[in-house]
Amino acid sequence: MILPIITYPNKQLKVRSSEVTSFNESLHCFLDDMFETMISSNGIGLAAIQVANPIRALILCIPDDEGNQTKENLLEIINPSIHNPKGSTLYQEGCLSVPGFYEDVERYESLTLHYQNRHGDPCVLEASELLAIAIQHEIDHLDGKLFIEKLTYNRRKKFEKEYKKAQKEKK
């Protein structure tokens, strides 16, 4: 089932998500719905809070060399924590909750991720490049933060101006 994605400036996006404690069929169905929603929206990642569920769960599916996103490449990440962040990189990010806007954001270049899978099993993942960037972007959502908050003052003001203009044009 495709879920509605909440968008900026919805206040729900500012909520810090709660830890997942039940790894049951309800969670599994929700994760499946998140995947459908993300794929139908042409995203590579989706945090549970973006579909109005404030739990520490996110999914990522980085396209393969042919640009395909298959369930085999899907990462379901529950209760994540970042360890050993290294380096710095700049990447132009977009967000399903801030549609139509892309900005360069500075992130760690690589990291180690500790998390649980859909069954509650502990997992560890070494991530770099786009995967590391996407992990950080989605974990920010779980902490109630959007990528636009990482912009410099001037770029943030430019975003606000462009956003207001886009909202007026929609009406």
C-alpha positions as CSV (number, residue, x, y, z in Angstrom):
1,M,0.0,0.0,0.0
2,I,1.3,3.4,-0.9
3,L,1.4,5.7,2.1
4,P,1.0,9.5,1.9
5,I,4.3,11.3,2.4
6,I,4.2,14.4,4.7
7,T,6.0,17.4,3.4
8,Y,7.6,20.6,4.7
9,P,6.6,22.6,6.7
10,N,4.4,19.9,8.4
11,K,5.3,20.0,12.1
12,Q,5.4,16.2,12.3
13,L,8.7,16.2,10.5
14,K,10.2,17.9,13.6
15,V,9.3,15.0,15.9
16,R,12.1,12.8,17.3
17,S,11.2,9.2,16.6
18,S,10.9,6.5,19.3
19,E,12.9,3.3,19.4
20,V,11.3,0.2,17.9
21,T,10.6,-2.5,20.5
22,S,8.2,-4.8,18.7
23,F,9.5,-6.6,15.6
24,N,6.2,-8.2,14.6
25,E,4.0,-8.7,11.5
26,S,2.7,-5.1,11.9
27,L,6.2,-3.7,11.5
28,H,6.9,-6.1,8.6
29,C,3.8,-4.9,6.7
30,F,4.7,-1.3,7.4
31,L,8.2,-1.8,6.1
32,D,6.8,-3.3,2.9
33,D,4.4,-0.4,2.5
34,M,7.4,2.0,3.0
35,F,9.2,0.3,0.1
36,E,6.2,0.6,-2.2
37,T,5.9,4.2,-1.2
38,M,9.6,5.0,-1.8
39,I,9.7,3.3,-5.2
40,S,6.5,4.9,-6.4
41,S,7.9,8.3,-5.4
42,N,11.3,7.7,-7.1
43,G,13.2,7.9,-3.8
44,I,16.3,6.1,-2.6
45,G,15.4,6.4,1.1
46,L,12.5,6.9,3.3
47,A,12.2,7.4,7.1
48,A,9.1,6.2,8.9
49,I,8.4,9.7,10.2
50,Q,8.0,10.9,6.5
51,V,4.9,8.7,6.4
52,A,3.7,10.0,9.8
53,N,4.9,7.1,11.9
54,P,7.4,8.4,14.5
55,I,9.5,5.2,15.0
56,R,13.2,4.7,14.5
57,A,12.9,2.9,11.2
58,L,14.2,3.7,7.7
59,I,14.7,2.1,4.4
60,L,17.3,2.6,1.7
61,C,17.6,1.2,-1.8
62,I,20.6,2.6,-3.7
63,P,20.1,1.9,-7.5
64,D,22.4,-0.6,-9.1
65,D,24.7,0.2,-12.1
66,E,21.7,-0.1,-14.5
67,G,19.6,2.3,-12.2
68,N,17.3,-0.5,-10.9
69,Q,16.1,-0.6,-7.3
70,T,15.3,-4.2,-6.4
71,K,14.1,-5.7,-3.1
72,E,17.4,-7.7,-3.0
73,N,19.3,-4.4,-2.5
74,L,16.8,-3.0,0.1
75,L,18.2,-2.1,3.5
76,E,15.7,-2.0,6.3
77,I,17.3,-0.2,9.2
78,I,15.8,-0.2,12.6
79,N,17.1,1.7,15.7
80,P,20.3,2.9,13.9
81,S,23.4,4.5,15.4
82,I,26.4,5.9,13.6
83,H,29.9,5.0,14.8
84,N,33.4,5.9,13.5
85,P,32.4,8.7,11.1
86,K,35.3,9.8,8.9
87,G,36.0,12.4,6.4
88,S,33.8,15.0,4.8
89,T,32.0,15.2,1.4
90,L,29.6,17.5,-0.3
91,Y,26.6,16.0,-2.1
92,Q,23.6,17.6,-3.7
93,E,20.6,16.2,-1.7
94,G,16.9,16.2,-2.3
95,C,14.1,14.9,-0.2
96,L,10.7,13.4,-0.7
97,S,9.4,15.7,2.1
98,V,10.9,18.8,0.4
99,P,9.9,18.0,-3.2
100,G,11.6,19.9,-6.0
101,F,14.5,21.3,-4.0
102,Y,18.1,20.2,-4.2
103,E,21.1,21.7,-2.3
104,D,24.7,20.7,-1.5
105,V,25.0,19.4,2.0
106,E,28.2,18.4,3.9
107,R,28.2,14.9,5.4
108,Y,30.7,12.3,6.7
109,E,32.3,10.4,3.9
110,S,32.2,7.1,5.6
111,L,30.8,5.5,8.7
112,T,30.0,2.3,10.6
113,L,26.3,1.7,11.2
114,H,24.9,-0.4,14.0
115,Y,21.2,-1.3,13.6
116,Q,18.6,-4.0,13.8
117,N,16.9,-5.7,10.9
118,R,13.1,-6.4,10.6
119,H,13.4,-9.3,12.9
120,G,15.3,-7.4,15.6
121,D,18.7,-9.1,14.8
122,P,21.7,-6.8,15.4
123,C,23.6,-5.8,12.3
124,V,26.7,-3.8,11.4
125,L,27.3,-2.1,8.1
126,E,30.4,-0.2,6.7
127,A,29.1,2.6,4.5
128,S,30.8,5.2,2.2
129,E,29.8,7.4,-0.7
130,L,26.1,7.7,-1.5
131,L,25.1,5.0,1.0
132,A,26.8,6.8,3.9
133,I,25.2,10.1,2.7
134,A,21.7,8.5,2.5
135,I,22.1,6.9,5.9
136,Q,22.9,10.3,7.5
137,H,20.0,12.0,5.7
138,E,17.5,9.5,6.8
139,I,18.8,9.3,10.4
140,D,18.4,13.1,10.5
141,H,14.7,12.6,9.8
142,L,14.5,10.2,12.8
143,D,16.0,13.0,14.9
144,G,13.4,15.5,13.6
145,K,15.8,17.3,11.2
146,L,15.6,18.1,7.5
147,F,18.5,18.6,5.1
148,I,17.6,22.2,4.6
149,E,18.6,22.9,8.3
150,K,22.2,22.1,7.3
151,L,22.3,24.9,4.8
152,T,24.2,28.2,5.5
153,Y,22.1,31.2,6.5
154,N,22.2,32.7,3.0
155,R,21.3,29.4,1.3
156,R,18.5,28.8,3.8
157,K,17.0,32.2,3.1
158,K,17.2,31.5,-0.7
159,F,15.4,28.2,-0.1
160,E,12.7,29.9,1.9
161,K,12.2,32.5,-0.8
162,E,12.0,29.8,-3.6
163,Y,9.7,27.6,-1.5
164,K,7.2,30.5,-0.9
165,K,7.3,31.3,-4.6
166,A,6.7,27.6,-5.5
167,Q,3.7,27.4,-3.0
168,K,2.1,30.5,-4.6
169,E,2.5,29.1,-8.1
170,K,0.7,25.9,-7.0
171,K,-2.4,27.9,-5.9
